[in-house]
Amino acid sequence: QKEVEQDPGPLSVPEGAIVSLNCTYSNSAFQYFMWYRQYSRKGPELLMYTYSSGNKEDGRFTAQVDKSSKYISLFIRDSQPSDSATYLCAMTEYGNNRLAFGKGNQVVVIP
Amino acid sequence: DSGVTQTPKHLITATGQRVTLRCSPRSGDLSVYWYQQSLDQGLQFLIHYYNGEERAKGNILERFSAQQFPDLHSELNLSSLELGDSALYFCASSVGTVRDEQFFGPGTRLTVL
């Protein structure tokens, strides 16, 4: 079983829709949870960072963490064509900077 | 632009060869990380250096090695290359070692023929 599972299926949504992405993990030691966005032919860039269970909002983006279920989510409201990218979840243990990534979801927002 | 630079952008080589990938971290960052991204495995951590010292190793093959130099730039050496080594190799840097955001470079695309 991989440490981090992210169903890598592509996702196409119309502009303005809500995008919902999620990851599950098996390592109870993971304490810090991130979402990275990767545009084609670019390196990943940090989108959201959280370390506690619950919700964190940043503009149109909401990251949700449920440590008891080992489940994290990212929601994108009012999606825009510029949100078209691959979204990767990542997590790490306390005191350890090794990022463990999910395989990523390619999101296409259709105008 | 993250401030992390990687060279070369693309590398095409043959099986059995050796290549060196180079990374310059953001100004002021002491940590450098190397990751490999392939279609089947996704983004995988290879190795972490902090201020010239190796701090952590991931699933890095014995044919691969890395180092961080006194000027903090890092090199990833890949030898006895196999077809399966074809991938994107990313370098990331951060200020320190714990909970700092990692900034990723644009990557080096390696194709082994």
gemmi code that builds the backbone of each chain (N, CA, C; Angstrom):
import gemmi

chains = {
    "A": [
        ("GLN", (0.848, -1.200, 0.000), (0.000, 0.000, 0.000), (0.875, 1.239, 0.000)),
        ("LYS", (0.590, 2.148, -0.934), (1.360, 3.388, -0.970), (1.002, 4.247, 0.238)),
        ("GLU", (1.966, 5.055, 0.676), (1.740, 5.957, 1.814), (0.614, 6.943, 1.526)),
        ("VAL", (0.583, 7.455, 0.307), (-0.395, 8.474, -0.074), (-1.116, 8.010, -1.335)),
        ("GLU", (-2.414, 7.974, -1.265), (-3.217, 7.555, -2.408), (-4.019, 8.742, -2.935)),
        ("GLN", (-3.877, 8.981, -4.211), (-4.655, 10.031, -4.870), (-5.085, 9.464, -6.210)),
        ("ASP", (-6.364, 9.286, -6.393), (-6.871, 8.754, -7.646), (-6.446, 9.683, -8.783)),
        ("PRO", (-5.552, 9.208, -9.674), (-4.953, 10.120, -10.663), (-5.825, 10.441, -11.857)),
        ("GLY", (-7.109, 10.106, -11.792), (-7.981, 10.346, -12.942), (-8.085, 11.821, -13.276)),
        ("PRO", (-8.153, 12.170, -14.584), (-8.341, 13.571, -14.978), (-9.760, 14.027, -14.642)),
        ("LEU", (-9.893, 15.345, -14.522), (-11.165, 15.928, -14.148), (-11.437, 17.132, -15.040)),
        ("SER", (-12.572, 17.123, -15.741), (-12.963, 18.260, -16.573), (-14.227, 18.874, -15.998)),
        ("VAL", (-14.193, 20.186, -15.771), (-15.350, 20.852, -15.202), (-15.618, 22.138, -15.980)),
        ("PRO", (-16.866, 22.601, -16.009), (-17.144, 23.886, -16.647), (-16.711, 25.032, -15.748)),
        ("GLU", (-16.358, 26.138, -16.353), (-15.978, 27.329, -15.598), (-17.064, 27.678, -14.594)),
        ("GLY", (-16.614, 28.015, -13.378), (-17.559, 28.387, -12.329), (-17.955, 27.238, -11.417)),
        ("ALA", (-17.627, 26.013, -11.806), (-17.980, 24.842, -10.993), (-17.046, 24.718, -9.788)),
        ("ILE", (-17.465, 23.892, -8.847), (-16.613, 23.571, -7.698), (-15.810, 22.318, -8.036)),
        ("VAL", (-14.503, 22.405, -7.819), (-13.628, 21.256, -8.018), (-13.335, 20.642, -6.655)),
        ("SER", (-13.467, 19.333, -6.571), (-13.223, 18.616, -5.324), (-12.172, 17.541, -5.557)),
        ("LEU", (-11.078, 17.626, -4.812), (-9.985, 16.661, -4.933), (-9.706, 16.063, -3.567)),
        ("ASN", (-9.235, 14.841, -3.520), (-8.948, 14.263, -2.210), (-7.811, 13.250, -2.264)),
        ("CYS", (-7.256, 13.008, -1.102), (-6.182, 12.036, -0.909), (-6.420, 11.301, 0.402)),
        ("THR", (-5.985, 10.067, 0.428), (-5.955, 9.323, 1.682), (-4.515, 8.934, 1.971)),
        ("TYR", (-4.229, 8.679, 3.230), (-2.872, 8.299, 3.582), (-2.902, 7.221, 4.662)),
        ("SER", (-1.795, 6.499, 4.756), (-1.746, 5.386, 5.703), (-0.781, 5.635, 6.863)),
        ("ASN", (0.116, 6.588, 6.708), (1.128, 6.848, 7.717), (0.594, 7.802, 8.784)),
        ("SER", (0.365, 7.275, 9.979), (-0.192, 8.089, 11.071), (0.756, 9.193, 11.518)),
        ("ALA", (2.026, 9.077, 11.150), (3.009, 10.071, 11.567), (2.940, 11.358, 10.751)),
        ("PHE", (2.207, 11.340, 9.651), (2.089, 12.561, 8.855), (1.366, 13.626, 9.671)),
        ("GLN", (1.983, 14.808, 9.738), (1.431, 15.892, 10.538), (1.161, 17.155, 9.728)),
        ("TYR", (1.842, 17.289, 8.600), (1.736, 18.503, 7.810), (1.235, 18.130, 6.422)),
        ("PHE", (0.266, 18.889, 5.946), (-0.429, 18.518, 4.722), (-0.436, 19.698, 3.756)),
        ("MET", (-0.137, 19.409, 2.523), (0.004, 20.444, 1.526), (-0.719, 20.073, 0.242)),
        ("TRP", (-1.070, 21.078, -0.504), (-1.522, 20.903, -1.878), (-0.607, 21.731, -2.765)),
        ("TYR", (-0.097, 21.081, -3.791), (0.744, 21.752, -4.773), (-0.007, 21.802, -6.098)),
        ("ARG", (0.263, 22.854, -6.841), (-0.284, 23.000, -8.182), (0.881, 22.940, -9.160)),
        ("GLN", (0.719, 22.179, -10.215), (1.786, 22.048, -11.208), (1.214, 22.314, -12.595)),
        ("TYR", (1.648, 23.401, -13.189), (1.280, 23.681, -14.569), (2.186, 22.865, -15.482)),
        ("SER", (1.703, 22.651, -16.701), (2.434, 21.840, -17.666), (3.845, 22.395, -17.875)),
        ("ARG", (4.817, 21.528, -17.804), (6.227, 21.856, -18.045), (6.812, 22.804, -16.990)),
        ("LYS", (6.194, 22.796, -15.802), (6.710, 23.630, -14.711), (6.893, 22.776, -13.470)),
        ("GLY", (7.607, 23.329, -12.489), (7.727, 22.655, -11.207), (6.497, 22.893, -10.346)),
        ("PRO", (6.253, 22.025, -9.376), (5.122, 22.230, -8.465), (5.297, 23.512, -7.651)),
        ("GLU", (4.179, 24.163, -7.348), (4.210, 25.338, -6.479), (3.200, 25.125, -5.355)),
        ("LEU", (3.590, 25.555, -4.165), (2.736, 25.356, -3.002), (1.483, 26.212, -3.096)),
        ("LEU", (0.348, 25.553, -2.880), (-0.947, 26.232, -2.939), (-1.532, 26.415, -1.541)),
        ("MET", (-1.542, 25.356, -0.777), (-2.129, 25.380, 0.558), (-1.269, 24.549, 1.494)),
        ("TYR", (-1.209, 24.980, 2.756), (-0.408, 24.279, 3.761), (-1.197, 24.278, 5.061)),
        ("THR", (-1.359, 23.129, 5.673), (-2.064, 23.081, 6.937), (-1.513, 21.953, 7.785)),
        ("TYR", (-1.683, 22.065, 9.084), (-1.155, 21.034, 9.977), (-2.164, 20.575, 11.017)),
        ("SER", (-3.371, 21.061, 10.951), (-4.354, 20.632, 11.938), (-5.602, 20.136, 11.223)),
        ("SER", (-6.351, 19.310, 11.904), (-7.628, 18.868, 11.351), (-8.571, 20.053, 11.254)),
        ("GLY", (-9.402, 20.038, 10.237), (-10.343, 21.132, 10.042), (-10.152, 21.757, 8.676)),
        ("ASN", (-10.719, 22.938, 8.519), (-10.688, 23.632, 7.226), (-9.767, 24.835, 7.269)),
        ("LYS", (-9.140, 25.098, 6.136), (-8.357, 26.318, 5.973), (-8.724, 26.925, 4.630)),
        ("GLU", (-9.075, 28.196, 4.652), (-9.491, 28.879, 3.423), (-8.464, 29.890, 2.976)),
        ("ASP", (-8.307, 29.978, 1.661), (-7.451, 31.023, 1.092), (-8.077, 31.416, -0.229)),
        ("GLY", (-8.855, 32.475, -0.204), (-9.545, 32.913, -1.411), (-10.545, 31.864, -1.877)),
        ("ARG", (-10.382, 31.423, -3.110), (-11.309, 30.415, -3.659), (-10.933, 28.985, -3.263)),
        ("PHE", (-9.868, 28.817, -2.527), (-9.359, 27.489, -2.186), (-9.636, 27.166, -0.717)),
        ("THR", (-10.087, 25.936, -0.482), (-10.276, 25.435, 0.876), (-9.609, 24.086, 1.004)),
        ("ALA", (-8.737, 23.965, 1.998), (-8.109, 22.685, 2.297), (-8.761, 22.122, 3.544)),
        ("GLN", (-9.034, 20.850, 3.497), (-9.706, 20.178, 4.612), (-8.876, 18.973, 5.018)),
        ("VAL", (-8.695, 18.804, 6.320), (-7.927, 17.672, 6.832), (-8.750, 16.953, 7.888)),
        ("ASP", (-8.811, 15.643, 7.768), (-9.459, 14.805, 8.775), (-8.440, 13.749, 9.191)),
        ("LYS", (-7.719, 14.023, 10.267), (-6.655, 13.111, 10.680), (-7.220, 11.777, 11.178)),
        ("SER", (-8.399, 11.799, 11.752), (-8.956, 10.551, 12.273), (-9.258, 9.580, 11.139)),
        ("SER", (-9.631, 10.107, 9.989), (-9.927, 9.266, 8.823), (-8.761, 9.180, 7.860)),
        ("LYS", (-7.696, 9.927, 8.145), (-6.509, 9.978, 7.265), (-6.947, 10.367, 5.849)),
        ("TYR", (-7.586, 11.519, 5.774), (-8.215, 11.954, 4.527), (-8.066, 13.460, 4.421)),
        ("ILE", (-7.591, 13.928, 3.255), (-7.500, 15.361, 3.045), (-8.181, 15.717, 1.729)),
        ("SER", (-8.673, 16.937, 1.668), (-9.393, 17.386, 0.474), (-8.978, 18.797, 0.100)),
        ("LEU", (-9.179, 19.100, -1.157), (-9.008, 20.470, -1.650), (-10.245, 20.812, -2.463)),
        ("PHE", (-10.815, 21.973, -2.169), (-11.966, 22.455, -2.914), (-11.585, 23.763, -3.603)),
        ("ILE", (-11.959, 23.873, -4.859), (-11.739, 25.106, -5.608), (-13.112, 25.633, -6.012)),
        ("ARG", (-13.464, 26.797, -5.481), (-14.762, 27.397, -5.814), (-14.629, 28.289, -7.019)),
        ("ASP", (-15.740, 28.471, -7.729), (-15.765, 29.378, -8.882), (-14.548, 29.134, -9.772)),
        ("SER", (-14.383, 27.908, -10.207), (-13.171, 27.531, -10.946), (-13.028, 28.358, -12.227)),
        ("GLN", (-11.778, 28.661, -12.554), (-11.427, 29.481, -13.706), (-10.546, 28.668, -14.662)),
        ("PRO", (-10.552, 29.019, -15.937), (-9.653, 28.309, -16.871), (-8.194, 28.336, -16.417)),
        ("SER", (-7.794, 29.397, -15.709), (-6.408, 29.488, -15.223), (-6.120, 28.489, -14.109)),
        ("ASP", (-7.165, 27.838, -13.571), (-6.964, 26.792, -12.568), (-6.604, 25.455, -13.215)),
        ("SER", (-6.660, 25.382, -14.527), (-6.320, 24.142, -15.226), (-4.861, 23.802, -14.970)),
        ("ALA", (-4.640, 22.685, -14.308), (-3.301, 22.286, -13.876), (-3.415, 20.901, -13.239)),
        ("THR", (-2.280, 20.374, -12.846), (-2.277, 19.142, -12.050), (-2.134, 19.519, -10.585)),
        ("TYR", (-2.969, 18.928, -9.750), (-2.953, 19.208, -8.314), (-2.441, 17.978, -7.576)),
        ("LEU", (-1.417, 18.202, -6.770), (-0.781, 17.111, -6.036), (-0.942, 17.335, -4.546)),
        ("CYS", (-1.378, 16.311, -3.842), (-1.347, 16.410, -2.391), (0.040, 15.950, -1.928)),
        ("ALA", (0.465, 16.490, -0.795), (1.762, 16.117, -0.243), (1.673, 16.183, 1.275)),
        ("MET", (2.465, 15.393, 1.941), (2.446, 15.400, 3.396), (3.805, 14.992, 3.928)),
        ("THR", (4.043, 15.351, 5.188), (5.324, 15.054, 5.790), (5.168, 14.865, 7.287)),
        ("GLU", (6.137, 14.173, 7.865), (6.111, 13.909, 9.302), (6.736, 15.076, 10.049)),
        ("TYR", (6.450, 15.143, 11.331), (7.085, 16.155, 12.165), (8.591, 15.923, 12.169)),
        ("GLY", (9.360, 16.980, 11.988), (10.814, 16.875, 12.054), (11.451, 16.236, 10.829)),
        ("ASN", (10.684, 16.078, 9.783), (11.176, 15.392, 8.592), (10.706, 16.184, 7.377)),
        ("ASN", (11.616, 16.565, 6.526), (11.211, 17.356, 5.362), (10.969, 16.544, 4.110)),
        ("ARG", (10.971, 15.221, 4.242), (10.687, 14.374, 3.076), (9.212, 14.509, 2.741)),
        ("LEU", (8.921, 15.070, 1.572), (7.532, 15.183, 1.139), (7.103, 13.895, 0.453)),
        ("ALA", (5.972, 13.356, 0.883), (5.372, 12.198, 0.227), (4.185, 12.711, -0.584)),
        ("PHE", (4.222, 12.481, -1.880), (3.215, 13.025, -2.784), (2.213, 11.983, -3.234)),
        ("GLY", (1.000, 12.456, -3.522), (0.051, 11.665, -4.285), (0.416, 11.771, -5.762)),
        ("LYS", (-0.248, 10.982, -6.589), (0.104, 10.965, -8.010), (-0.417, 12.170, -8.773)),
        ("GLY", (-1.365, 12.888, -8.205), (-1.844, 14.105, -8.839), (-3.118, 13.909, -9.642)),
        ("ASN", (-3.898, 14.970, -9.715), (-5.105, 15.005, -10.552), (-4.957, 16.118, -11.579)),
        ("GLN", (-5.123, 15.763, -12.848), (-5.116, 16.804, -13.875), (-6.512, 17.396, -13.969)),
        ("VAL", (-6.612, 18.677, -13.722), (-7.892, 19.380, -13.745), (-7.933, 20.285, -14.975)),
        ("VAL", (-9.034, 20.183, -15.730), (-9.240, 21.062, -16.881), (-10.536, 21.822, -16.646)),
        ("VAL", (-10.448, 23.141, -16.647), (-11.630, 23.980, -16.488), (-11.992, 24.536, -17.858)),
        ("ILE", (-13.176, 24.177, -18.315), (-13.587, 24.521, -19.680), (-14.364, 25.835, -19.671)),
        ("PRO", (-13.916, 26.810, -20.489), (-14.597, 28.120, -20.493), (-16.026, 28.002, -21.008)),
    ],
    "B": [
        ("ASP", (8.297, 32.457, -11.168), (9.662, 31.958, -11.039), (10.009, 31.752, -9.556)),
        ("SER", (10.361, 30.504, -9.213), (10.597, 30.157, -7.808), (11.943, 30.661, -7.292)),
        ("GLY", (12.862, 30.969, -8.188), (14.209, 31.361, -7.774), (15.170, 30.189, -7.754)),
        ("VAL", (14.676, 28.979, -7.957), (15.520, 27.789, -8.034), (15.813, 27.530, -9.522)),
        ("THR", (17.076, 27.367, -9.839), (17.432, 27.114, -11.232), (17.984, 25.711, -11.394)),
        ("GLN", (17.670, 25.114, -12.524), (18.152, 23.780, -12.838), (18.671, 23.754, -14.269)),
        ("THR", (19.790, 23.071, -14.434), (20.322, 22.877, -15.777), (20.783, 21.441, -15.945)),
        ("PRO", (20.705, 20.872, -17.147), (20.031, 21.454, -18.305), (18.517, 21.277, -18.218)),
        ("LYS", (17.776, 21.849, -19.139), (16.319, 21.669, -19.158), (15.962, 20.296, -19.700)),
        ("HIS", (16.698, 19.884, -20.713), (16.450, 18.596, -21.348), (17.776, 17.876, -21.505)),
        ("LEU", (17.715, 16.562, -21.409), (18.912, 15.752, -21.571), (18.481, 14.450, -22.239)),
        ("ILE", (19.117, 14.152, -23.356), (18.846, 12.894, -24.046), (20.149, 12.130, -24.094)),
        ("THR", (20.109, 10.889, -23.629), (21.323, 10.106, -23.581), (20.995, 8.637, -23.816)),
        ("ALA", (22.003, 7.823, -23.826), (21.821, 6.399, -24.125), (21.959, 5.565, -22.858)),
        ("THR", (21.442, 4.349, -22.921), (21.585, 3.439, -21.778), (23.060, 3.207, -21.484)),
        ("GLY", (23.359, 3.080, -20.204), (24.720, 2.841, -19.774), (25.539, 4.092, -19.527)),
        ("GLN", (25.039, 5.225, -19.955), (25.776, 6.482, -19.804), (25.618, 7.072, -18.412)),
        ("ARG", (26.357, 8.148, -18.186), (26.309, 8.868, -16.906), (26.003, 10.326, -17.197)),
        ("VAL", (25.150, 10.921, -16.362), (24.821, 12.336, -16.536), (24.855, 13.043, -15.185)),
        ("THR", (25.000, 14.349, -15.247), (24.996, 15.181, -14.038), (23.966, 16.281, -14.202)),
        ("LEU", (23.072, 16.367, -13.236), (22.062, 17.413, -13.206), (22.468, 18.428, -12.146)),
        ("ARG", (22.253, 19.697, -12.461), (22.711, 20.746, -11.566), (21.547, 21.580, -11.053)),
        ("CYS", (21.686, 22.029, -9.801), (20.633, 22.820, -9.169), (21.265, 23.954, -8.370)),
        ("SER", (20.730, 25.151, -8.551), (21.123, 26.284, -7.706), (19.912, 26.692, -6.879)),
        ("PRO", (20.032, 26.659, -5.548), (18.877, 26.989, -4.705), (18.605, 28.484, -4.698)),
        ("ARG", (17.464, 28.854, -4.106), (17.162, 30.268, -3.922), (18.216, 30.888, -3.024)),
        ("SER", (18.443, 32.156, -3.222), (19.405, 32.866, -2.389), (18.990, 32.756, -0.919)),
        ("GLY", (19.912, 32.325, -0.073), (19.634, 32.223, 1.351), (19.138, 30.855, 1.806)),
        ("ASP", (18.740, 30.001, 0.865), (18.267, 28.675, 1.244), (19.442, 27.737, 1.465)),
        ("LEU", (19.390, 26.991, 2.554), (20.473, 26.064, 2.885), (20.133, 24.616, 2.538)),
        ("SER", (18.870, 24.339, 2.375), (18.441, 22.966, 2.075), (18.156, 22.785, 0.595)),
        ("VAL", (18.602, 21.636, 0.078), (18.299, 21.250, -1.297), (17.736, 19.837, -1.282)),
        ("TYR", (16.684, 19.642, -2.048), (16.040, 18.341, -2.156), (16.011, 17.940, -3.620)),
        ("TRP", (16.093, 16.644, -3.868), (15.928, 16.124, -5.218), (14.733, 15.181, -5.253)),
        ("TYR", (13.917, 15.326, -6.297), (12.748, 14.480, -6.511), (12.754, 13.973, -7.945)),
        ("GLN", (12.175, 12.798, -8.126), (12.012, 12.218, -9.451), (10.519, 12.104, -9.738)),
        ("GLN", (10.092, 12.552, -10.915), (8.681, 12.452, -11.279), (8.535, 11.609, -12.539)),
        ("SER", (7.835, 10.499, -12.411), (7.540, 9.647, -13.561), (6.051, 9.378, -13.597)),
        ("LEU", (5.575, 8.931, -14.757), (4.131, 8.718, -14.925), (3.623, 7.626, -13.999)),
        ("ASP", (4.411, 6.563, -13.848), (3.903, 5.438, -13.062), (4.110, 5.626, -11.560)),
        ("GLN", (5.179, 6.296, -11.150), (5.468, 6.435, -9.712), (5.065, 7.780, -9.143)),
        ("GLY", (4.811, 8.759, -9.976), (4.511, 10.095, -9.461), (5.783, 10.780, -9.004)),
        ("LEU", (5.641, 11.714, -8.081), (6.774, 12.505, -7.586), (7.345, 11.812, -6.353)),
        ("GLN", (8.614, 11.420, -6.438), (9.225, 10.644, -5.362), (10.467, 11.359, -4.831)),
        ("PHE", (10.574, 11.411, -3.522), (11.718, 12.020, -2.856), (12.951, 11.156, -3.045)),
        ("LEU", (14.060, 11.785, -3.399), (15.313, 11.053, -3.569), (16.275, 11.316, -2.409)),
        ("ILE", (16.598, 12.590, -2.175), (17.633, 12.893, -1.188), (17.531, 14.356, -0.755)),
        ("HIS", (18.016, 14.634, 0.463), (17.980, 15.974, 1.040), (19.359, 16.329, 1.581)),
        ("TYR", (19.833, 17.504, 1.213), (21.079, 18.032, 1.756), (20.798, 19.336, 2.489)),
        ("TYR", (21.505, 19.516, 3.589), (21.403, 20.768, 4.328), (22.809, 21.294, 4.574)),
        ("ASN", (23.099, 22.449, 4.026), (24.382, 23.119, 4.238), (25.559, 22.166, 4.003)),
        ("GLY", (25.456, 21.387, 2.945), (26.561, 20.526, 2.549), (26.503, 19.116, 3.101)),
        ("GLU", (25.590, 18.867, 4.037), (25.532, 17.536, 4.646), (24.263, 16.796, 4.213)),
        ("GLU", (24.422, 15.520, 3.964), (23.253, 14.707, 3.641), (22.386, 14.550, 4.875)),
        ("ARG", (21.087, 14.804, 4.729), (20.186, 14.740, 5.874), (19.204, 13.587, 5.789)),
        ("ALA", (18.770, 13.233, 4.608), (17.801, 12.149, 4.471), (17.879, 11.564, 3.075)),
        ("LYS", (17.611, 10.275, 3.025), (17.592, 9.573, 1.745), (16.239, 8.926, 1.559)),
        ("GLY", (15.747, 8.971, 0.346), (14.519, 8.283, 0.022), (14.840, 7.039, -0.780)),
        ("ASN", (13.997, 6.741, -1.746), (14.215, 5.559, -2.572), (15.211, 5.833, -3.682)),
        ("ILE", (16.390, 6.259, -3.323), (17.399, 6.602, -4.322), (18.220, 5.368, -4.647)),
        ("LEU", (18.354, 5.112, -5.942), (19.100, 3.940, -6.379), (20.587, 4.107, -6.069)),
        ("GLU", (21.277, 2.985, -5.934), (22.727, 3.054, -5.673), (23.484, 3.655, -6.848)),
        ("ARG", (22.900, 3.579, -8.036), (23.529, 4.164, -9.228), (23.443, 5.705, -9.221)),
        ("PHE", (22.645, 6.223, -8.306), (22.466, 7.677, -8.225), (23.228, 8.197, -7.003)),
        ("SER", (23.804, 9.373, -7.151), (24.452, 10.012, -6.013), (24.278, 11.514, -6.134)),
        ("ALA", (24.444, 12.191, -5.038), (24.287, 13.638, -5.052), (25.291, 14.261, -4.100)),
        ("GLN", (25.497, 15.542, -4.267), (26.288, 16.296, -3.307), (25.874, 17.756, -3.344)),
        ("GLN", (26.167, 18.420, -2.244), (25.937, 19.854, -2.161), (27.276, 20.516, -1.874)),
        ("PHE", (27.595, 21.506, -2.661), (28.904, 22.146, -2.605), (28.901, 23.329, -1.636)),
        ("PRO", (30.099, 23.826, -1.285), (30.171, 24.964, -0.340), (29.358, 26.186, -0.775)),
        ("ASP", (29.203, 26.390, -2.092), (28.385, 27.539, -2.528), (26.899, 27.188, -2.533)),
        ("LEU", (26.559, 26.022, -2.022), (25.209, 25.504, -1.818), (24.529, 24.948, -3.067)),
        ("HIS", (25.165, 25.061, -4.226), (24.542, 24.418, -5.360), (24.697, 22.904, -5.202)),
        ("SER", (23.850, 22.169, -5.889), (23.856, 20.718, -5.742), (23.904, 20.054, -7.117)),
        ("GLU", (24.449, 18.877, -7.138), (24.485, 18.078, -8.356), (23.951, 16.677, -8.059)),
        ("LEU", (23.188, 16.165, -8.996), (22.682, 14.800, -8.919), (23.323, 14.018, -10.048)),
        ("ASN", (24.056, 12.984, -9.696), (24.752, 12.164, -10.674), (24.006, 10.853, -10.871)),
        ("LEU", (23.716, 10.558, -12.127), (22.994, 9.329, -12.465), (23.905, 8.519, -13.379)),
        ("SER", (24.214, 7.286, -12.983), (25.134, 6.487, -13.789), (24.491, 5.175, -14.217)),
        ("SER", (25.165, 4.513, -15.152), (24.664, 3.237, -15.709), (23.182, 3.351, -16.036)),
        ("LEU", (22.858, 4.383, -16.773), (21.451, 4.730, -16.997), (20.676, 3.620, -17.696)),
        ("GLU", (19.441, 3.471, -17.261), (18.524, 2.495, -17.837), (17.317, 3.237, -18.414)),
        ("LEU", (16.581, 2.536, -19.278), (15.400, 3.167, -19.885), (14.441, 3.697, -18.829)),
        ("GLY", (14.316, 2.952, -17.749), (13.386, 3.328, -16.679), (13.791, 4.551, -15.891)),
        ("ASP", (14.990, 5.065, -16.134), (15.420, 6.288, -15.450), (14.880, 7.535, -16.137)),
        ("SER", (14.288, 7.347, -17.294), (13.685, 8.485, -17.995), (12.585, 9.084, -17.124)),
        ("ALA", (12.704, 10.359, -16.844), (11.775, 11.012, -15.913), (12.095, 12.496, -15.869)),
        ("LEU", (11.259, 13.206, -15.118), (11.553, 14.600, -14.773), (12.245, 14.593, -13.424)),
        ("TYR", (13.329, 15.322, -13.308), (14.039, 15.421, -12.039), (13.937, 16.861, -11.544)),
        ("PHE", (13.353, 16.989, -10.365), (13.169, 18.312, -9.783), (14.095, 18.505, -8.599)),
        ("CYS", (14.573, 19.703, -8.485), (15.290, 20.155, -7.314), (14.381, 21.143, -6.597)),
        ("ALA", (14.399, 21.105, -5.278), (13.662, 22.078, -4.484), (14.609, 22.622, -3.421)),
        ("SER", (14.311, 23.815, -2.942), (15.128, 24.343, -1.854), (14.241, 24.964, -0.789)),
        ("SER", (14.772, 25.029, 0.418), (14.074, 25.692, 1.507), (15.096, 26.356, 2.409)),
        ("VAL", (14.599, 27.222, 3.285), (15.505, 27.975, 4.142), (16.276, 27.046, 5.059)),
        ("GLY", (15.522, 26.201, 5.790), (16.149, 25.324, 6.772), (15.743, 23.893, 6.545)),
        ("THR", (15.329, 23.247, 7.625), (15.023, 21.830, 7.488), (13.633, 21.441, 7.946)),
        ("VAL", (13.022, 22.220, 8.796), (11.767, 21.760, 9.383), (10.611, 22.672, 9.010)),
        ("ARG", (9.614, 22.109, 8.371), (8.351, 22.789, 8.065), (8.478, 23.987, 7.134)),
        ("ASP", (9.657, 24.196, 6.592), (9.798, 25.314, 5.660), (9.228, 24.933, 4.305)),
        ("GLU", (8.636, 25.903, 3.635), (8.118, 25.663, 2.304), (9.257, 25.286, 1.375)),
        ("GLN", (9.028, 24.285, 0.554), (9.998, 23.883, -0.448), (9.608, 24.527, -1.776)),
        ("PHE", (10.548, 25.200, -2.371), (10.346, 25.861, -3.658), (11.000, 25.006, -4.740)),
        ("PHE", (10.214, 24.663, -5.738), (10.681, 23.756, -6.765), (11.228, 24.504, -7.979)),
        ("GLY", (12.273, 23.935, -8.544), (12.794, 24.435, -9.799), (11.964, 23.937, -10.972)),
        ("PRO", (12.330, 24.318, -12.195), (11.553, 23.951, -13.382), (11.789, 22.520, -13.841)),
        ("GLY", (12.788, 21.853, -13.271), (13.020, 20.454, -13.605), (13.968, 20.240, -14.780)),
        ("THR", (14.527, 19.038, -14.804), (15.322, 18.563, -15.940), (14.631, 17.323, -16.479)),
        ("ARG", (14.316, 17.347, -17.763), (13.682, 16.183, -18.379), (14.770, 15.287, -18.944)),
        ("LEU", (14.889, 14.089, -18.404), (15.895, 13.124, -18.849), (15.224, 12.054, -19.691)),
        ("THR", (15.760, 11.859, -20.875), (15.284, 10.784, -21.749), (16.452, 9.848, -22.002)),
        ("VAL", (16.274, 8.591, -21.675), (17.290, 7.575, -21.896), (16.818, 6.680, -23.044)),
        ("LEU", (17.620, 6.638, -24.104), (17.230, 5.865, -25.296), (17.989, 4.541, -25.377)),
    ],
}
model = gemmi.Model(1)
for chain_id, residues in chains.items():
    chain = gemmi.Chain(chain_id)
    for i, (resn, *xyz) in enumerate(residues, 1):
        res = gemmi.Residue()
        res.name, res.seqid = resn, gemmi.SeqId(i, " ")
        for name, pos in zip(("N", "CA", "C"), xyz):
            atom = gemmi.Atom()
            atom.name, atom.element = name, gemmi.Element(name[0])
            atom.pos, atom.b_iso = gemmi.Position(*pos), 0.0
            res.add_atom(atom)
        chain.add_residue(res)
    model.add_chain(chain)
structure = gemmi.Structure()
structure.add_model(model)
structure.setup_entities()
